[in-house]
Structure formats: structure tokens, C-alpha cells
């Protein structure tokens, strides 16, 4: 049994790879184009052609595929063997025999593995480092993989104070209950969240503004992801750590990075997104 499987069996880790395996069934050309667009928007005027791109915690492999389609040379890795299998499956389907896309299994907390990776023009890790169980150490390792003049793209769960402790409890419960109860549990957690989101459109007599979130277009989110699988990932995603935007900014600035883009979740639950550049 792998370390990842052992942690899952003990209720200490969410089955990220299983969630991504289910998500692969809904990946199509439209979602891929949305992922390309999202990555292009994050990088701004950055010219991606022939740059080295590291997808740290590749999950489904969707963003790796997007980076490859933008012309970057890609290395993807994940700690979860099922996530690695997902990335390999996506590569096999959309970019077979591609010598400029490598998929690996490894941990950002593994010293020897990290040393073997080298450095990259873009290090991308969206919603991953807070699931390692050692977030700040993981961020430091990720930053160390960025080449001089390169770009670090990370998304870290927002610190909501007491509410973050509530969410941590929810995640612990999800990972400890029997598997057959988990989908109903996600729905149970979703209902009050969705009612809050629906309140304003309903009061304004514009209910379709709410229901449009669950249409094909809206449900793909800003990275081509699915509304449902995002919910499962959010409710179950454990280990779970959080940080205030200013904490991430200060931490990365102290390691030679300048903040280029910041997109917050406005104090809500979810991720704050950061794009840092490595000062030359």
C-alpha cells in the first residue's frame, strides 16, 4: 500500500485522484479551450511558446494539456497515483507520444524528488499546496523551482478565521464517514451554500441568474472545471490549511518574488489566486 493510499484508508486524506477520474468523463474540447483561455489570462503578456511549465499537483491533467497546447514544454506531477493516471490518460487521448510532455509521480515534500526536477519558466500549482499537510514548506519548495525571471502561479485557500475551522471539521467528517454517505453529505453541505447564493437573484426576481450557474457554460468555471466536482473537492479536500492574502504575499516577497496579479475570493471560502514573478 502506498503512503497516499494508507492516508486515505485512515481518513487522513481525500481521494483527490478518484474525484479527478470521475471528472475526466466530462472533459471535452470546450473545457480544454476554456482552460487554455484561463491560463493565457493568468500569464497576461507572457509569451508561452517553448517555455518550461511545471504543473505541480496536476490532478486531471487539464491545465497541463492547456499549457502544452499553448506551446510550452510540460512536466506534470502529482502525489496521488490516481491523479497521475488521470494525467497520463488525458495525455494519451489528446497528445499521445508527445516528447515535450512528461508525467511523473512524486511529492513536493520529497527532497530528492524536488532536486531532480530542475527549474521552470512557469510553476503552476492551483489549489494544491494547502493540501500537502505542510503548506508553507510546500510553497517554499514550489518557489525554489522557479527560474530567474520566471513565474509562480498559486492558489491558496482563504483564511476565514472561525469559519475555516468549521470547514476543516466538515472535511474531517467527510473523510471519516463510509464512502456511501459521502455524496449525500456533499449535497447536505451544498444546500445552505446554494441557498445563500440564490437569495439575491430570487429577491430581484431573476431566478435564472442563479440557475445559469448550473448550465453547461457556467458550470465549467474559469478553468474548465465542473461545478459538482469542485464542490466534492471543496467539501472533502483534506489535509486543509489556509492563509490570508497578505501572508502569502509577505512570504513570497521574502523569497525574491514580486506580486504581478492578485485575485481574492472577497473574504469568502475558496482560493485567493496569486501570480508572482521571480526578480532577476
MOURKA-V266595 format. One record per backbone hydrogen bond with DSSP energy under -1.0 kcal/mol. NH is the residue of the N-H (numbers start at 0). CO is the residue of the C=O. Records with the same first field share a line. If there is no record, write none. Layout:
NH: CO  CO
//
This chain:
5: 1
6: 2
7: 3
8: 4
9: 5
10: 7
11: 6
13: 237
15: 13
18: 14
19: 15
20: 16
21: 17
22: 18
23: 19
25: 22
26: 23
31: 27
32: 28
33: 29
34: 30
35: 31
36: 32
37: 33
38: 34
39: 35
40: 36
41: 37
42: 38
43: 39
45: 42
49: 70
50: 47
52: 72
53: 121
54: 74
55: 123
56: 76
57: 76
60: 57
64: 60
65: 61
66: 62
67: 63
68: 64
69: 65
70: 67
71: 66
72: 50
73: 99
74: 52
75: 101
76: 54
77: 103
83: 79
84: 80
85: 81
86: 82
87: 83
88: 84
89: 85
90: 86
91: 87
92: 88
93: 89
94: 90
100: 97
101: 73
103: 75
105: 77
109: 106
113: 109
114: 110
115: 111
116: 113
119: 144
121: 51
122: 150
123: 53
124: 152
126: 154
130: 127
131: 128
137: 133
138: 134
139: 135
140: 136
141: 137
142: 138
143: 139
144: 141
145: 142
146: 119
149: 146
150: 120
151: 275
152: 122
153: 273
154: 124
155: 271
157: 269
158: 242
162: 159
164: 160
165: 161
166: 162
167: 163
168: 164
169: 165
170: 166
171: 167
172: 168
173: 169
174: 170
175: 172
176: 172
180: 177
181: 178
184: 180
185: 181
186: 182
187: 183
188: 184
189: 185
190: 186
193: 189
194: 190
195: 191
196: 192
197: 193
198: 194
201: 197
202: 198
203: 199
204: 201
205: 200
208: 205
209: 206
210: 206
211: 207
212: 209
213: 210
214: 211
218: 214
220: 217
229: 225
230: 226
231: 227
232: 228
233: 229
234: 230
235: 231
236: 232
242: 156
247: 243
248: 244
249: 245
250: 246
251: 247
252: 248
253: 249
254: 251
255: 252
256: 251
257: 276
259: 274
260: 274
262: 272
267: 264
271: 155
272: 262
273: 153
274: 260
275: 151
276: 257
277: 149
278: 255
//
